[in-house]
């Protein structure tokens, strides 16, 4: 039996950490606590079996907090946390969490770094090599202006599984592809690079988007990466700026069109299980 996995969701609790990124007025609708009890009925409504939490903080204490939530809520199958890649303590920090079964990956909010070349700094590459050494996957949070780095990372870290979050945020609202497609195509040539089909509705027109707006980007990702390297994610609760959980889920189903059941099972479950090594779920496939 195939499981349906949401490979990209967040939790936050206002006051627990610094959520300054939510200060702009347009983000006010999502600036309130979002916790497992809020997500569970949403995933049940559409038939999602389990989720992967993805970090929001450059703070190892968020790792500990969400791992404690995962221990209480079975549907949280994995936690993508954070360690300081640029620090000489990177490996020490990673080893604090690596052996916890639900700790499945690392992410850094690269697209908010003032230095557009942050991810290829020598000290950061050293940290990424620590992840490669321990076979801990990495989420690439890029804007299109960072996407050219993906090929260098894939080449220098051939044994590190990496996934491009949100398709590197192409400018869907403007229908732009020319500043995205070449680097996206180049990235897809590397077998250790994957793609998350998520975060698209907030790159579209928040009030007037429709599944057809997403379709060209989804079709391109599927063509280039194939279902075995594409995975569904909701980007909840950020997605609520532009649409409800179920609307976002069904929009991807519609944008994917007439794919086979085996392809659907891959995109909506097996890719995430394999990429993140979701050991708690591996026996349920």
Backbone bond lengths (Angstrom), bond angles and torsions (degrees), N, CA, C in turn:
res aa  C-N    CA-C-N  psi(-1)  N-CA   C-N-CA  omega(-1)  CA-C   N-CA-C  phi
1 X - - - 1.466 - - 1.534 109.60 -
2 X 1.326 117.21 127.46 1.460 120.22 -179.50 1.525 110.40 -82.69
3 X 1.318 115.30 143.35 1.453 121.90 178.33 1.523 109.76 -101.82
4 X 1.326 116.02 149.26 1.460 121.82 175.92 1.524 108.44 -101.27
5 X 1.343 115.34 123.63 1.461 121.59 -174.32 1.523 109.72 -120.96
6 X 1.318 115.17 130.35 1.462 121.53 168.85 1.526 106.14 -91.35
7 X 1.334 117.19 110.05 1.460 121.46 -172.12 1.527 113.87 -85.89
8 X 1.334 117.47 4.96 1.468 117.25 -173.51 1.526 110.98 -157.16
9 X 1.329 115.73 97.36 1.468 120.61 174.35 1.521 108.81 -144.86
10 X 1.319 115.39 165.63 1.461 121.44 -176.29 1.525 110.52 -129.72
11 X 1.329 115.28 158.78 1.467 122.45 165.14 1.520 107.12 -127.10
12 X 1.317 115.52 151.82 1.453 119.23 168.29 1.518 110.19 -152.87
13 X 1.320 113.61 157.84 1.461 122.31 179.71 1.514 106.97 -136.78
14 X 1.326 115.31 106.83 1.461 120.82 -173.60 1.527 109.77 -58.40
15 X 1.323 115.78 129.95 1.455 121.15 -177.98 1.517 113.18 99.76
16 X 1.325 117.61 -22.95 1.469 120.22 178.84 1.533 111.08 -74.71
17 X 1.345 116.08 -42.56 1.456 122.22 179.24 1.527 108.79 -132.14
18 X 1.317 115.87 -179.51 1.462 121.67 178.96 1.528 109.15 -87.96
19 X 1.320 116.27 108.90 1.459 121.17 178.18 1.527 110.40 -108.09
20 X 1.325 116.01 42.88 1.454 120.96 -177.64 1.510 114.23 -59.14
21 X 1.333 116.10 -24.93 1.472 118.98 179.47 1.521 111.50 -63.64
22 X 1.344 116.17 -17.10 1.470 119.52 178.80 1.521 113.02 -91.89
23 X 1.314 118.36 7.48 1.460 121.33 -177.02 1.536 114.45 -67.83
24 X 1.337 120.32 -34.47 1.470 118.71 -178.70 1.533 111.99 -55.28
25 X 1.337 117.33 141.10 1.471 120.91 -175.12 1.531 113.98 -55.12
26 X 1.323 117.46 -32.93 1.466 118.93 -176.94 1.529 112.28 -69.35
27 X 1.345 116.94 -14.56 1.466 120.43 179.24 1.530 112.61 -97.65
28 X 1.315 116.21 1.28 1.466 120.79 -179.21 1.535 113.07 -53.54
29 X 1.343 120.33 -37.12 1.469 119.35 -179.08 1.527 115.15 -59.39
30 X 1.319 118.22 -23.12 1.470 119.00 -179.85 1.527 112.18 -106.80
31 X 1.329 117.07 5.07 1.466 119.88 -177.85 1.532 110.23 -86.42
32 X 1.294 115.41 69.60 1.461 122.83 170.70 1.520 107.89 -156.65
33 X 1.315 116.84 164.33 1.454 120.28 -174.61 1.523 111.23 -55.05
34 X 1.334 115.26 136.24 1.467 121.93 173.99 1.523 106.38 -132.09
35 X 1.314 116.12 112.65 1.449 122.26 -169.53 1.529 110.55 -129.98
36 X 1.337 118.44 171.00 1.464 120.19 -176.24 1.524 114.59 -53.36
37 X 1.313 117.06 -37.25 1.461 118.84 -179.44 1.530 112.49 -67.30
38 X 1.327 117.23 -19.74 1.466 121.05 175.64 1.521 111.21 -81.11
39 X 1.327 116.42 -34.81 1.454 120.57 -176.66 1.528 113.17 -81.05
40 X 1.315 117.50 -35.57 1.465 120.82 -171.20 1.528 113.37 -54.46
41 X 1.338 120.38 -47.77 1.469 118.18 179.47 1.526 113.63 -66.00
42 X 1.321 117.06 -26.47 1.467 120.86 179.63 1.522 110.98 -70.64
43 X 1.336 116.80 -43.18 1.462 118.43 179.77 1.522 111.08 -71.67
44 X 1.321 116.42 -33.50 1.465 119.45 178.68 1.520 111.12 -65.00
45 X 1.322 116.41 -34.90 1.461 120.76 -178.35 1.526 112.14 -61.88
46 X 1.336 117.59 -35.87 1.470 120.36 -177.18 1.521 113.02 -102.61
47 X 1.329 117.70 -3.14 1.448 120.23 177.10 1.518 115.57 88.71
48 X 1.339 117.13 23.56 1.465 120.84 173.25 1.523 108.12 -80.89
49 X 1.329 116.10 131.04 1.462 121.18 -175.99 1.518 113.70 -88.36
50 X 1.321 117.01 -34.65 1.461 120.68 -174.22 1.514 109.79 -155.46
51 X 1.333 115.90 164.40 1.457 120.97 -175.85 1.526 110.75 -135.53
52 X 1.327 114.07 164.04 1.468 122.65 171.92 1.522 107.22 -119.94
53 X 1.322 116.18 118.95 1.465 121.57 174.15 1.521 108.94 -75.98
54 X 1.339 116.24 141.22 1.469 121.87 177.13 1.526 108.90 -124.52
55 X 1.317 115.29 136.74 1.463 122.45 -171.48 1.513 113.66 -55.88
56 X 1.348 115.01 155.24 1.462 122.44 171.57 1.531 111.20 -125.67
57 X 1.341 116.83 -9.99 1.463 121.88 -171.98 1.520 111.97 -122.46
58 X 1.315 116.10 146.89 1.462 121.44 168.38 1.534 106.62 -92.20
59 X 1.326 114.18 70.21 1.465 121.00 -171.30 1.526 107.79 -160.46
60 X 1.334 117.10 118.39 1.466 119.25 -178.83 1.527 111.95 -65.62
61 X 1.341 117.76 -17.37 1.462 119.09 177.99 1.524 111.60 -66.77
62 X 1.341 117.54 -26.85 1.457 119.03 174.64 1.531 109.66 -65.43
63 X 1.338 117.87 -37.42 1.455 120.53 175.86 1.531 110.32 -54.52
64 X 1.328 115.23 -49.52 1.469 120.15 -176.85 1.521 110.91 -63.68
65 X 1.334 115.89 -42.25 1.465 119.89 -178.94 1.524 111.21 -61.92
66 X 1.333 116.62 -48.47 1.470 118.59 -175.56 1.522 111.27 -73.31
67 X 1.318 117.98 -33.14 1.467 118.76 173.96 1.524 110.97 -61.96
68 X 1.322 117.23 -33.43 1.472 119.56 176.01 1.526 110.39 -68.78
69 X 1.344 117.44 -36.70 1.466 120.52 175.45 1.532 110.22 -65.26
70 X 1.330 116.03 -40.98 1.462 120.48 -179.21 1.523 111.21 -64.43
71 X 1.320 116.52 -31.89 1.463 119.91 177.80 1.522 111.49 -68.65
72 X 1.326 116.16 -25.78 1.467 120.76 -179.01 1.523 113.03 -92.39
73 X 1.333 117.39 -21.52 1.469 122.04 -173.97 1.523 109.24 -125.64
74 X 1.303 116.26 108.05 1.461 121.67 -173.48 1.519 112.53 -61.20
75 X 1.342 117.72 -30.35 1.468 119.29 -175.70 1.523 112.84 -67.65
76 X 1.332 118.65 -18.45 1.469 120.95 175.86 1.522 106.79 -80.28
77 X 1.328 116.37 100.33 1.462 121.36 -172.30 1.517 112.98 -87.40
78 X 1.332 116.85 -21.94 1.452 119.93 -177.44 1.512 112.11 -153.95
79 X 1.322 115.67 154.02 1.467 122.64 178.31 1.532 107.87 -127.36
80 X 1.333 115.97 117.84 1.460 122.07 171.40 1.521 106.73 -94.65
81 X 1.304 116.31 109.54 1.453 121.13 -173.49 1.515 113.21 -105.02
82 X 1.316 115.65 -151.69 1.464 121.71 -175.33 1.524 109.47 -141.31
83 X 1.303 116.48 141.98 1.460 123.99 163.28 1.521 107.06 -135.59
84 X 1.299 116.21 160.73 1.460 120.83 -177.90 1.526 109.27 -80.99
85 X 1.309 116.11 95.60 1.459 121.64 -176.38 1.522 112.60 -60.88
86 X 1.328 116.60 -29.64 1.464 120.75 -176.08 1.527 113.11 -85.67
87 X 1.315 116.88 -3.82 1.460 121.30 -174.96 1.529 111.26 -95.18
88 X 1.322 116.29 149.23 1.459 120.27 173.34 1.527 111.15 -70.06
89 X 1.322 116.71 -10.39 1.470 121.48 176.94 1.525 112.08 -92.71
90 X 1.322 116.82 8.58 1.463 121.01 -176.29 1.531 111.79 -54.36
91 X 1.323 116.37 -50.60 1.471 118.92 -177.83 1.520 111.36 -64.96
92 X 1.312 116.79 -39.98 1.466 120.65 177.66 1.525 110.42 -59.70
93 X 1.328 116.97 -45.07 1.463 120.52 178.00 1.524 111.02 -62.67
94 X 1.330 116.64 -43.48 1.460 120.11 -178.75 1.526 111.08 -61.65
95 X 1.313 117.01 -41.78 1.457 120.42 -177.40 1.523 112.49 -67.60
96 X 1.326 117.45 -19.17 1.470 120.37 174.48 1.524 111.84 -64.65
97 X 1.341 116.05 -25.36 1.468 120.32 -172.98 1.526 114.02 -119.93
98 X 1.312 117.11 -21.61 1.458 121.73 -166.44 1.522 113.54 -54.82
99 X 1.299 118.42 -37.03 1.465 120.89 -173.87 1.522 113.63 -86.92
100 X 1.333 117.30 1.00 1.461 118.96 175.19 1.530 107.95 -79.52
101 X 1.331 118.15 124.68 1.471 120.90 -171.35 1.524 114.92 -55.30
102 X 1.323 117.54 -31.63 1.460 119.39 -177.73 1.523 113.34 -91.94
103 X 1.323 117.77 1.54 1.466 120.30 175.35 1.519 107.44 -89.10
104 X 1.341 117.24 109.37 1.468 119.37 -165.12 1.529 114.95 -121.97
105 X 1.319 119.01 -2.28 1.459 118.68 -177.87 1.512 112.01 -177.95
106 X 1.334 114.32 176.89 1.466 123.18 -179.60 1.524 108.90 -131.15
107 X 1.341 115.61 146.33 1.463 120.62 170.26 1.513 108.83 -141.32
108 X 1.318 115.77 153.23 1.458 123.84 171.29 1.523 106.64 -128.52
109 X 1.334 117.26 141.15 1.465 120.32 -179.50 1.526 108.32 -78.26
110 X 1.327 113.75 71.71 1.465 121.39 -173.51 1.515 112.15 -61.14
111 X 1.329 117.58 -37.51 1.473 118.62 -173.18 1.520 113.38 -70.48
112 X 1.336 118.02 -9.41 1.465 120.38 175.83 1.525 112.62 -97.31
113 X 1.310 117.46 -2.91 1.469 119.96 178.80 1.534 109.64 -71.60
114 X 1.336 117.99 134.11 1.472 120.44 178.66 1.525 112.94 -59.56
115 X 1.318 116.52 -31.76 1.462 121.49 -179.96 1.526 108.91 -86.68
116 X 1.319 117.09 112.86 1.463 121.32 -178.39 1.530 111.34 -63.41
117 X 1.327 116.83 -19.52 1.463 121.66 179.58 1.527 112.63 -101.69
118 X 1.307 117.27 17.26 1.474 121.59 -177.11 1.522 112.38 -50.43
119 X 1.318 117.02 -46.01 1.464 121.21 -170.46 1.524 112.89 -68.41
120 X 1.340 117.33 -15.97 1.469 119.66 178.64 1.533 111.99 -111.75
121 X 1.317 117.25 14.79 1.462 119.10 171.43 1.530 109.03 -62.27
122 X 1.317 118.17 146.87 1.475 120.29 -178.34 1.525 113.62 -54.96
123 X 1.344 117.12 -41.66 1.461 119.24 -177.62 1.538 111.62 -70.38
124 X 1.334 116.66 -30.66 1.463 120.01 177.90 1.529 110.40 -75.10
125 X 1.326 117.01 -40.30 1.465 120.37 174.64 1.527 110.54 -59.86
126 X 1.315 116.99 -36.82 1.470 120.38 176.15 1.531 110.24 -61.07
127 X 1.341 115.86 -42.25 1.459 119.60 177.95 1.516 112.27 -65.76
128 X 1.326 117.10 -39.97 1.463 120.61 177.69 1.526 111.01 -64.21
129 X 1.320 116.83 -32.43 1.468 119.52 176.75 1.526 111.20 -68.47
130 X 1.327 116.82 -27.17 1.470 120.24 172.33 1.530 109.82 -64.92
131 X 1.337 116.62 -43.27 1.466 119.67 176.56 1.528 110.36 -61.29
132 X 1.331 116.34 -43.25 1.466 120.60 179.56 1.530 110.32 -60.83
133 X 1.309 116.56 -43.73 1.468 121.71 179.50 1.523 111.03 -56.95
134 X 1.319 116.42 -39.52 1.475 120.73 -176.02 1.532 112.68 -99.16
135 X 1.334 116.67 6.18 1.465 122.08 177.39 1.533 111.46 56.09
136 X 1.322 115.62 48.77 1.467 122.04 177.93 1.528 107.85 -108.73
137 X 1.331 119.14 114.51 1.465 121.93 -175.78 1.530 112.76 -60.93
138 X 1.338 114.75 157.84 1.459 121.01 -177.97 1.520 110.40 -129.74
139 X 1.339 115.52 133.88 1.467 122.55 175.28 1.514 109.68 -91.99
140 X 1.326 116.44 127.68 1.464 122.96 178.83 1.531 108.70 -96.02
141 X 1.325 116.14 106.68 1.464 120.58 178.33 1.522 108.15 -98.27
142 X 1.323 115.38 95.83 1.458 123.08 -173.17 1.525 111.34 -119.26
143 X 1.337 114.99 153.32 1.457 121.86 155.30 1.530 106.57 -91.75
144 X 1.321 116.63 172.33 1.462 119.16 179.85 1.534 111.24 -58.74
145 X 1.324 117.97 -30.54 1.470 120.62 -178.07 1.526 112.62 -68.49
146 X 1.351 117.08 -16.38 1.458 120.48 178.06 1.527 112.30 -97.29
147 X 1.309 117.66 -11.26 1.464 121.39 -166.22 1.529 112.95 -63.85
148 X 1.339 117.22 -27.38 1.467 118.70 179.46 1.526 112.20 -63.16
149 X 1.336 117.34 -20.04 1.460 120.00 178.80 1.531 112.25 -71.73
150 X 1.317 117.52 -19.45 1.468 120.39 -174.27 1.523 111.21 -60.25
151 X 1.314 117.12 -40.16 1.464 118.99 -177.75 1.531 111.37 -68.52
152 X 1.326 116.90 -38.25 1.469 118.74 177.51 1.525 110.18 -64.22
153 X 1.328 116.91 -44.13 1.460 120.56 179.39 1.522 111.05 -61.23
154 X 1.330 116.10 -44.54 1.463 120.20 -179.10 1.519 111.20 -63.32
155 X 1.314 116.14 -36.11 1.468 120.72 -178.81 1.526 111.23 -73.16
156 X 1.339 116.84 -41.23 1.463 120.39 -176.44 1.527 112.54 -81.97
157 X 1.331 116.86 -19.58 1.469 121.50 -177.75 1.527 109.08 -127.92
158 X 1.319 117.88 62.95 1.460 120.89 -170.91 1.520 114.69 -65.76
159 X 1.334 116.84 -19.59 1.470 120.14 -179.55 1.529 112.23 -99.70
160 X 1.331 117.66 5.71 1.467 121.03 179.65 1.519 109.79 -99.13
161 X 1.336 118.61 114.31 1.466 120.18 174.20 1.533 109.57 -68.91
162 X 1.327 116.36 128.69 1.463 121.68 179.40 1.518 109.00 -132.43
163 X 1.320 115.64 145.77 1.460 119.88 179.80 1.520 109.07 -127.40
164 X 1.318 116.22 133.72 1.464 122.67 178.35 1.526 108.16 -83.12
165 X 1.320 116.44 111.33 1.464 120.91 178.44 1.528 110.22 -71.58
166 X 1.324 115.83 140.86 1.471 122.37 170.03 1.532 113.90 58.35
167 X 1.339 116.95 26.07 1.470 121.98 -177.86 1.536 112.28 56.95
168 X 1.352 116.72 21.75 1.471 122.73 -175.04 1.529 112.30 66.45
169 X 1.322 116.37 25.98 1.464 123.46 171.13 1.532 114.45 54.34
170 X 1.314 117.64 59.54 1.470 119.32 173.53 1.530 110.21 -62.44
171 X 1.324 115.70 157.40 1.472 120.68 -174.88 1.539 109.68 -83.89
172 X 1.323 114.82 76.23 1.460 121.10 -174.47 1.527 111.39 -66.24
173 X 1.308 116.93 -36.67 1.468 119.86 -179.20 1.527 111.11 -58.30
174 X 1.329 116.51 -34.88 1.461 121.58 -179.36 1.523 112.25 -93.18
175 X 1.333 116.15 -4.16 1.457 119.75 -177.61 1.513 112.99 67.55
176 X 1.343 117.52 24.72 1.462 121.03 -175.43 1.525 110.89 -85.74
177 X 1.323 115.16 140.02 1.452 121.50 176.27 1.532 112.12 -132.73
178 X 1.333 116.00 -21.94 1.466 119.79 -170.06 1.523 112.87 -66.53
179 X 1.340 118.48 -26.32 1.465 120.47 179.57 1.527 111.78 -93.08
180 X 1.316 116.55 10.87 1.469 122.50 -174.56 1.529 113.01 -130.79
181 X 1.317 116.99 -43.34 1.454 121.38 -164.62 1.529 113.08 -63.41
182 X 1.328 119.24 -41.30 1.470 120.00 -175.01 1.526 111.40 -64.79
183 X 1.326 116.83 -45.77 1.461 119.90 179.47 1.522 111.87 -71.29
184 X 1.318 116.74 -31.60 1.462 120.82 176.36 1.529 109.80 -66.51
185 X 1.312 116.17 -43.18 1.470 121.31 178.11 1.527 110.50 -63.90
186 X 1.315 116.97 -42.47 1.463 120.58 179.73 1.532 110.69 -63.28
187 X 1.332 116.86 -40.38 1.461 120.48 179.42 1.520 111.53 -62.38
188 X 1.323 116.45 -38.82 1.462 121.17 -175.53 1.520 112.89 -64.52
189 X 1.318 117.45 -16.60 1.466 120.50 -179.09 1.518 112.74 -73.98
190 X 1.329 116.84 -12.88 1.466 120.64 -177.73 1.530 109.81 -98.74
191 X 1.321 118.32 122.74 1.468 120.60 -173.45 1.518 114.58 -67.56
192 X 1.333 118.69 -16.32 1.463 120.24 178.80 1.524 112.52 -89.81
193 X 1.343 117.74 3.88 1.461 122.00 176.24 1.525 110.08 -105.51
194 X 1.329 115.14 132.68 1.460 123.95 -178.77 1.529 108.69 -122.06
195 X 1.324 117.06 176.55 1.468 121.33 -176.84 1.526 110.21 -140.27
196 X 1.323 115.22 132.93 1.464 120.26 173.54 1.523 110.04 -95.82
197 X 1.323 115.03 126.52 1.465 121.62 176.34 1.525 107.40 -87.44
198 X 1.310 115.18 76.79 1.464 120.28 -177.57 1.523 108.64 -153.69
199 X 1.331 115.79 171.41 1.451 120.89 175.14 1.513 114.92 68.90
200 X 1.322 117.18 14.58 1.461 119.17 -175.96 1.519 112.79 -82.85
201 X 1.324 117.76 -35.10 1.474 118.67 -173.66 1.520 111.69 -66.32
202 X 1.326 117.76 -28.98 1.464 119.54 178.43 1.522 112.51 -81.72
203 X 1.331 117.06 -6.95 1.466 121.30 170.42 1.525 111.33 -96.12
204 X 1.332 115.97 -6.81 1.463 122.19 176.41 1.535 108.96 -94.93
205 X 1.294 117.07 -172.55 1.472 122.15 175.64 1.524 107.66 -74.99
206 X 1.339 117.14 111.72 1.461 121.27 -172.02 1.527 113.09 -54.53
207 X 1.306 117.02 -36.08 1.467 120.09 -173.81 1.527 113.50 -93.26
208 X 1.320 117.68 -23.43 1.472 119.11 -169.69 1.525 114.38 -127.71
209 X 1.335 118.42 10.97 1.463 119.42 -177.87 1.531 110.27 -67.78
210 X 1.314 114.27 158.25 1.463 121.89 175.05 1.525 108.04 -142.59
211 X 1.315 119.09 160.80 1.469 120.83 -177.76 1.527 113.59 -54.08
212 X 1.327 117.53 -32.83 1.461 120.29 179.81 1.526 112.10 -61.64
213 X 1.350 117.58 -26.88 1.466 120.32 177.77 1.528 111.38 -68.42
214 X 1.322 116.26 -30.34 1.462 121.84 -177.96 1.526 111.82 -84.50
215 X 1.321 115.29 -26.02 1.465 121.36 -168.75 1.533 114.66 -54.88
216 X 1.338 120.28 -45.28 1.469 119.02 -178.98 1.532 112.76 -60.93
217 X 1.304 117.09 -35.01 1.458 121.64 -179.24 1.526 110.84 -75.65
218 X 1.322 116.28 -40.29 1.463 120.79 177.12 1.529 110.21 -64.29
219 X 1.317 116.15 -45.54 1.464 119.66 -179.67 1.529 111.53 -62.57
220 X 1.330 116.81 -39.01 1.459 120.24 178.07 1.522 110.89 -64.08
221 X 1.340 117.05 -44.76 1.463 120.56 178.78 1.521 110.96 -60.82
222 X 1.310 116.38 -43.43 1.463 120.39 -178.45 1.530 110.88 -66.58
223 X 1.320 116.01 -40.37 1.463 120.46 179.52 1.533 111.12 -64.40
224 X 1.334 116.99 -42.90 1.457 121.07 -173.48 1.525 113.37 -82.20
225 X 1.321 117.43 -41.44 1.458 121.25 -175.74 1.529 112.71 -96.21
226 X 1.330 116.17 -25.32 1.463 119.32 -176.30 1.518 110.75 77.05
227 X 1.322 118.04 157.46 1.470 120.74 -177.84 1.526 113.23 -61.46
228 X 1.341 116.77 -27.02 1.467 119.23 -177.73 1.527 112.13 -73.30
229 X 1.349 118.04 -9.58 1.464 120.40 175.32 1.529 112.23 -125.58
230 X 1.312 116.77 18.57 1.471 121.67 174.20 1.523 109.05 -117.92
231 X 1.325 116.44 141.39 1.466 119.97 179.18 1.524 110.77 -140.67
232 X 1.328 114.40 144.14 1.466 121.67 178.65 1.523 110.74 -75.31
233 X 1.337 115.18 140.35 1.456 121.88 169.49 1.517 109.20 -146.13
234 X 1.309 115.88 149.07 1.475 119.76 -177.80 1.526 112.52 -91.11
235 X 1.345 117.11 -30.98 1.463 123.51 -168.57 1.531 110.80 59.36
236 X 1.325 115.76 30.60 1.471 120.22 173.26 1.521 109.10 -71.80
237 X 1.327 119.84 141.58 1.463 127.83 1.86 1.527 114.86 -93.52
238 X 1.331 118.08 5.31 1.462 119.69 177.71 1.530 110.28 -58.19
239 X 1.324 116.35 -37.10 1.465 120.25 -178.29 1.519 112.99 -57.41
240 X 1.343 117.12 -24.36 1.464 120.07 -176.71 1.524 112.99 -66.23
241 X 1.321 117.25 -12.24 1.463 119.65 172.21 1.525 111.02 -63.35
242 X 1.336 115.84 -26.31 1.469 120.08 -175.50 1.525 113.74 -124.98
243 X 1.328 118.28 -12.65 1.457 118.95 -178.83 1.512 111.76 179.47
244 X 1.319 116.35 155.54 1.458 122.25 -179.65 1.524 110.61 -70.65
245 X 1.326 115.77 165.28 1.461 120.55 179.96 1.524 110.98 -56.11
246 X 1.322 116.98 -49.40 1.468 118.75 -175.69 1.524 111.49 -68.62
247 X 1.330 117.69 -32.86 1.466 119.55 178.27 1.535 110.46 -65.96
248 X 1.311 116.64 -41.23 1.467 120.97 179.33 1.527 110.35 -65.69
249 X 1.318 117.06 -43.09 1.469 120.96 178.99 1.528 110.47 -59.89
250 X 1.322 116.25 -50.47 1.461 119.76 -176.26 1.531 111.91 -70.35
251 X 1.343 117.14 -26.64 1.472 119.64 176.45 1.521 110.56 -64.63
252 X 1.344 117.07 -39.56 1.457 118.76 177.84 1.524 110.74 -67.40
253 X 1.324 117.18 -41.66 1.464 120.24 176.91 1.524 110.06 -55.45
254 X 1.339 116.20 -45.86 1.466 120.37 -179.66 1.523 111.53 -67.21
255 X 1.325 117.05 -41.37 1.467 120.22 -178.19 1.530 111.74 -67.02
256 X 1.314 117.26 -30.81 1.462 120.95 178.31 1.524 111.98 -70.24
257 X 1.322 116.58 -28.67 1.464 120.12 176.60 1.518 112.86 71.85
258 X 1.317 115.49 -149.21 1.465 121.80 -171.38 1.520 110.95 -85.50
259 X 1.315 116.59 75.71 1.459 120.81 174.84 1.521 109.23 -96.23
260 X 1.313 117.00 163.47 1.465 120.97 -178.31 1.524 110.57 -74.63
261 X 1.309 116.77 163.97 1.465 121.19 178.29 1.526 110.74 -63.66
262 X 1.326 117.20 -36.75 1.469 119.30 179.21 1.528 110.89 -67.72
263 X 1.329 117.28 -37.44 1.465 120.37 176.37 1.527 110.90 -66.75
264 X 1.327 115.73 -40.73 1.460 119.68 178.49 1.527 110.79 -62.79
265 X 1.327 116.68 -43.33 1.463 120.61 179.43 1.520 111.22 -62.88
266 X 1.317 116.09 -35.18 1.463 120.68 178.58 1.523 110.62 -66.43
267 X 1.325 116.97 -52.54 1.467 122.01 -175.64 1.523 111.69 -66.38
268 X 1.318 116.36 -39.34 1.463 120.28 -175.01 1.526 113.39 -94.09
269 X 1.333 117.24 13.91 1.452 116.50 178.87 1.513 115.08 -171.28
270 X 1.321 116.73 -63.16 1.457 119.75 -168.24 1.526 112.91 -63.63
271 X 1.347 118.09 -37.09 1.467 119.33 179.27 1.518 111.02 -60.19
272 X 1.314 117.38 -45.64 1.468 120.79 -179.78 1.529 111.19 -65.31
273 X 1.330 116.81 -41.03 1.467 120.28 179.21 1.520 110.29 -61.65
274 X 1.323 116.17 -44.53 1.465 120.04 -178.93 1.526 112.11 -70.56
275 X 1.332 117.03 -44.92 1.462 121.02 -176.84 1.521 111.13 -62.06
276 X 1.331 116.52 -49.48 1.452 121.01 -175.90 1.529 113.19 -88.63
277 X 1.339 117.03 -5.85 1.457 118.60 -178.40 1.514 111.81 59.78
278 X 1.320 115.41 51.29 1.471 120.25 -176.69 1.522 108.66 -72.40
279 X 1.333 114.18 83.38 1.469 121.03 -170.66 1.513 112.64 -60.67
280 X 1.327 116.99 -32.13 1.465 119.58 -179.19 1.514 112.32 -67.12
281 X 1.352 116.07 -20.08 1.461 119.69 -176.50 1.516 112.62 -106.83
282 X 1.312 117.67 -13.15 1.462 120.78 -170.37 1.526 112.37 -57.60
283 X 1.314 117.21 -34.36 1.455 119.93 -178.65 1.499 114.28 -79.37
284 X 1.345 117.47 -5.68 1.465 121.15 -175.98 1.515 112.86 -96.25
285 X 1.343 119.02 -2.44 1.444 120.65 -176.64 1.523 111.09 -75.91
